[in-house]
Amino acid sequence: MAAATGPDTEVSFEFFPIIRQYKSGRVERFMNPDPLPAGTDPATGTVSKDVVVDPATGLWARLFLPPNSQGKTKLPVVVYYHGGAYVIGSAADPFTHHYLNALVADAGVLAVALEYRLAPEHPLPAAYEDSWAGLKWVAAHASGNGKKNGPEPWLAERGDFARVFLAGASAGGTIAHNMAVRAGVEQGLGGLRVTGLLVVHPYFSGAADIGDEGTTGRAAKARADAFWRFLYPGTPGLDDPLSNPFSDAAGGSAAKVAAERVLVCVAEKDELRDRGVWYYEKLKESGYPGEVGLLESKGEGHVFYCINPRCDKAREMQERVLSFLRK
């Protein structure tokens, strides 16, 4: 007997092994582990809690404080955007949660992992708008505000808003770049000063081919183009400034990154490696006046440091990131 078919079983789009959407609109997500609860991490002593940023939209964030951080000492603030190709992941997913527990403990910073709505239920640019709203909420604490019922105490009492870093991995790295650009263009963050931008294994693209995109990588490039249009149905294509920060449509805005320095991390065996190096080189050529650094992890793949955080290359990367935050 043939299996029943219908809009709830017929596939309209698939980007395996990440996501599948059916004609009915039903979505299946893969590689999307259950979120972890906030609390005290037994391995590092880092303490985390979840807070509501905007009750109207459901926007929320997970905050992290380092162990033994009681007192009035102000801590640098790392605003972090999780990865997941805009369709999976969370501020509470295991990769983000464990990574920030360790980073916060080692660096002695206050981290804010901002949640954002996911495509395709909320097509791009929803993730970018949520990310900007979250960043503005963080910035509001620099002037003693935050939300209608008062500022968030951890931020208001412990955050040093003269030392703020924007950071993210994969799609989150792309978001972090775009938030830094928007902060530079709009000058809308009040007393918050962006000291650094950390862009890890970023998810950029562009219509013009680089590396092997026009030869052996042609099929992968076409797949990436189709996926971008799935994420953002109203996009003009891969030269959308949200995908290609150096396109004509971007109008040179990359040079206005609101950070004094930038660290770009790539991995040798990551399919996104060439675009990460391209971003590093183009940013240096853009007229951006700050310092731009590059770390390439040889022999490693995409977000390897989350998958195997104790490997030598993950430790090497952590030391470079800590140096960047402490400089």
C-alpha positions in Angstrom: 0.0 0.0 0.0 1.4 3.3 -1.1 2.2 5.9 1.6 -0.2 8.7 1.9 0.9 12.0 0.3 -0.3 15.5 0.9 1.0 19.0 1.7 2.2 17.8 5.2 4.4 15.0 3.7 5.5 16.6 0.4 8.8 18.5 0.7 9.0 22.0 -0.6 12.6 22.8 0.5 15.4 20.8 2.1 18.8 21.9 3.3 20.0 18.6 4.8 21.3 17.9 7.4 19.9 21.2 9.0 16.2 21.7 8.0 13.3 20.4 5.9 10.1 22.3 5.1 6.9 20.7 3.8 4.3 22.3 1.5 2.0 22.7 4.4 4.5 24.9 6.1 5.5 22.2 8.6 9.2 22.4 9.5 11.6 19.6 10.6 14.9 20.7 12.2 17.9 18.4 12.5 21.1 19.0 14.5 19.0 21.0 17.0 19.6 19.7 20.5 17.4 20.5 23.4 18.2 23.7 25.3 19.9 23.6 28.6 18.6 25.3 31.7 20.3 28.3 33.2 22.0 28.0 36.6 25.4 27.4 38.1 27.7 25.4 35.9 29.5 22.7 38.0 32.5 22.6 35.7 33.4 26.3 35.7 31.3 27.9 38.5 29.8 30.3 36.0 26.3 31.4 36.9 23.6 32.1 34.3 20.0 33.3 34.2 17.4 34.0 31.6 15.7 37.5 31.4 13.0 38.9 29.2 14.1 41.7 26.9 10.8 42.5 25.3 7.6 40.9 26.5 5.7 42.1 23.4 7.9 40.0 21.0 9.1 37.3 23.4 12.7 38.4 22.9 14.9 37.1 25.7 18.6 36.7 26.7 20.7 34.5 28.8 23.2 36.3 31.0 26.4 34.8 32.4 28.5 35.9 35.4 32.0 34.5 36.2 32.5 32.6 39.5 33.4 34.5 42.6 32.4 37.8 41.0 30.5 39.2 43.9 31.3 42.8 44.7 31.2 46.1 42.8 34.0 45.4 40.2 32.8 46.3 36.8 33.2 43.6 34.1 33.7 43.8 30.3 30.5 42.9 28.5 30.4 40.3 25.7 27.2 40.5 23.6 27.0 37.1 21.9 25.0 35.9 18.9 24.6 32.1 18.5 25.0 30.3 15.2 22.7 27.8 13.4 22.3 29.1 9.8 19.4 31.3 11.1 17.2 28.2 11.4 18.4 26.3 14.4 20.2 27.0 17.7 19.4 29.2 20.7 21.0 31.3 23.4 20.4 28.2 25.5 21.6 25.5 23.2 24.4 23.2 24.5 27.0 24.6 22.2 26.4 28.2 23.2 25.8 27.5 26.9 28.9 25.4 27.4 31.1 27.7 25.3 30.0 30.8 27.2 30.3 29.2 30.6 34.0 28.5 29.8 34.7 31.9 28.2 33.1 33.8 31.0 35.0 31.9 33.6 38.4 32.2 31.8 38.0 35.8 30.7 36.2 37.3 33.7 33.5 38.9 31.6 29.8 39.3 31.8 28.2 37.7 28.7 24.8 38.4 27.2 23.6 35.7 24.7 20.8 37.3 22.8 18.0 35.2 21.4 16.5 35.9 18.0 13.6 34.5 16.0 14.4 31.8 13.5 13.6 31.3 9.8 11.6 30.1 8.0 8.7 30.9 10.4 10.3 34.3 10.8 12.2 35.1 7.6 15.2 37.3 7.6 15.7 40.1 8.4 13.8 39.2 11.6 16.9 37.8 13.2 18.8 41.0 12.5 16.0 43.2 13.9 15.8 41.1 17.1 19.6 41.3 17.4 19.5 45.0 17.1 16.7 45.4 19.6 18.6 43.2 22.0 21.8 45.2 21.6 19.9 48.5 22.2 18.4 46.9 25.4 21.9 46.2 26.6 23.0 49.7 25.7 20.1 51.3 27.6 21.7 50.1 30.8 24.6 52.4 30.2 22.3 55.2 31.1 20.6 53.4 33.9 17.6 52.3 31.9 16.8 48.8 30.5 13.1 48.0 30.7 9.9 49.4 32.0 10.1 47.7 35.3 13.7 48.8 35.9 17.1 47.8 34.6 18.5 44.2 34.8 20.6 44.2 37.9 23.5 42.1 36.6 24.0 44.5 33.7 23.3 47.7 35.6 25.5 46.9 38.5 28.3 44.8 37.0 28.6 45.8 33.3 31.4 48.0 32.1 29.8 49.8 29.1 33.2 51.3 28.1 34.4 47.8 27.4 31.8 46.0 25.2 32.5 43.3 22.7 30.2 42.0 20.0 30.8 38.4 19.2 29.2 35.5 17.3 29.8 32.2 15.5 28.7 31.1 12.0 25.5 33.0 11.3 26.0 34.7 14.6 29.4 36.0 13.4 27.6 37.5 10.4 25.0 39.1 12.8 27.7 40.5 15.0 29.4 42.2 12.1 26.1 43.7 10.9 25.3 44.9 14.4 28.7 46.6 14.6 28.1 48.3 11.3 24.6 49.4 12.3 26.0 50.8 15.5 28.6 52.8 13.5 26.2 54.1 10.9 23.3 55.0 13.2 25.3 56.0 16.3 22.3 54.7 18.3 23.9 53.0 21.3 24.3 56.0 23.7 27.0 55.5 26.3 27.9 52.0 25.1 31.4 51.8 23.6 32.2 48.8 21.4 35.8 47.9 22.1 36.0 44.8 19.9 34.3 42.6 17.3 34.9 38.9 17.4 33.8 37.1 14.2 34.1 33.3 14.3 33.6 31.1 11.3 31.3 33.6 9.7 28.5 32.8 7.2 29.1 35.4 4.4 28.6 35.0 0.6 28.5 37.1 -2.5 27.4 36.9 -6.2 31.0 37.1 -7.5 32.9 33.8 -7.1 36.0 33.5 -4.9 38.3 30.5 -4.4 36.8 27.4 -5.9 33.2 28.7 -6.0 33.3 29.0 -9.8 34.8 25.5 -10.4 34.6 22.6 -8.0 32.5 24.5 -5.6 29.9 25.6 -8.2 27.2 23.2 -6.9 27.7 24.2 -3.3 27.5 27.9 -4.3 24.2 27.3 -6.0 22.9 25.5 -3.0 24.0 28.4 -0.8 22.2 30.8 -3.1 19.0 28.8 -2.9 19.2 28.6 0.9 19.7 32.3 1.3 16.6 32.9 -0.8 14.7 30.4 1.4 15.9 32.3 4.5 15.1 35.7 3.1 12.4 35.6 0.4 12.6 39.3 -0.2 16.3 39.4 -0.7 17.9 40.7 -3.9 20.3 37.8 -3.7 23.8 37.0 -2.4 24.9 40.6 -2.8 22.3 41.7 -0.2 24.4 43.7 2.4 23.4 41.2 5.1 25.1 38.5 3.1 27.9 40.4 1.3 29.1 43.4 3.4 31.3 44.6 0.6 28.7 44.7 -2.2 27.8 47.9 -4.0 24.5 47.7 -2.2 26.3 47.9 1.1 27.7 51.3 0.1 31.0 51.0 1.9 29.3 50.6 5.3 31.7 47.9 6.5 34.3 50.7 7.0 32.0 52.1 9.7 32.3 49.1 12.0 31.8 50.5 15.5 34.7 48.6 17.1 38.3 49.6 17.8 39.6 46.2 16.8 38.3 43.0 15.0 39.4 39.4 15.3 38.3 37.0 12.6 38.6 33.2 13.3 38.5 30.6 10.5 39.1 26.9 10.3 41.1 25.3 7.5 38.6 22.5 6.7 35.5 24.7 7.1 33.5 25.2 3.8 33.1 28.8 5.0 36.9 29.3 5.4 37.6 31.1 2.2 34.7 33.6 2.8 36.1 34.2 6.3 39.5 35.1 4.9 37.9 37.2 2.2 36.0 39.1 4.9 39.3 39.7 6.8 41.1 40.9 3.7 38.2 43.1 2.4 37.7 44.7 5.8 41.4 45.6 6.0 41.0 47.2 2.5 37.7 49.0 3.3 39.0 52.0 5.0 38.1 50.7 8.5 40.6 52.4 10.7 40.9 49.8 13.5 43.1 46.8 13.9 42.1 43.6 12.1 43.5 40.2 13.1 43.1 36.7 11.7 43.4 33.3 13.3 43.2 30.1 11.2 42.9 26.8 12.9 44.7 24.2 10.8 43.2 20.8 10.3 39.8 21.8 11.9 36.3 22.2 10.6 33.3 24.4 11.3 32.8 25.4 15.0 35.2 22.6 16.0 35.9 24.3 19.3 32.3 23.7 20.4 32.3 20.1 19.3 35.7 19.3 20.9 36.6 22.1 23.3 39.5 20.3 24.9 41.5 19.7 21.7 44.8 21.5 21.2 43.4 23.8 18.5 40.4 24.8 20.6 42.8 25.7 23.5 44.9 27.7 21.0 41.9 29.5 19.8 40.7 30.2 23.4 44.0 31.8 24.3 43.8 34.1 21.2 40.3 35.1 22.1 41.2 35.7 25.7 44.2 37.9 24.6 41.8 39.8 22.4 39.3 40.4 25.2 42.0 41.4 27.7 44.0 43.8 25.4 
